[in-house]
């Protein structure tokens, strides 16, 4: 993959909304928490002040991360996705050969991955192992749990 982050329109809009929220409301809340903690006295022994500053640091790091993602984001039209091979934004129905169980995953960028929604990252071990495979192929995927084999049953957009 390249330095671009490929996003769905929905994923792009969600990240943009999160960034906007953090830059406005998030920063205001962090500043307020620091000010309140500062008013409580000696900063050298003020755990609340330290926690507020830590939170502000995490907030700014997330803002920085989201700005980098958005700067390199490319929104792809999901209706134009080629389903002859497994690629980003395709949904893959496959059978785990060891467990003889069918599963379906949609391959997405890291920032959109959510296993509860059936979305896995193209940079995950399974995502990498599936990329480029065709219907009927068997993907051998090396995971921390060992080598898994998945038979590609169907690829859809």
Order of alpha helices (4+ residues) and beta strands (2+ residues): beta-alpha-alpha-alpha-beta-beta-beta-beta-alpha-beta-beta
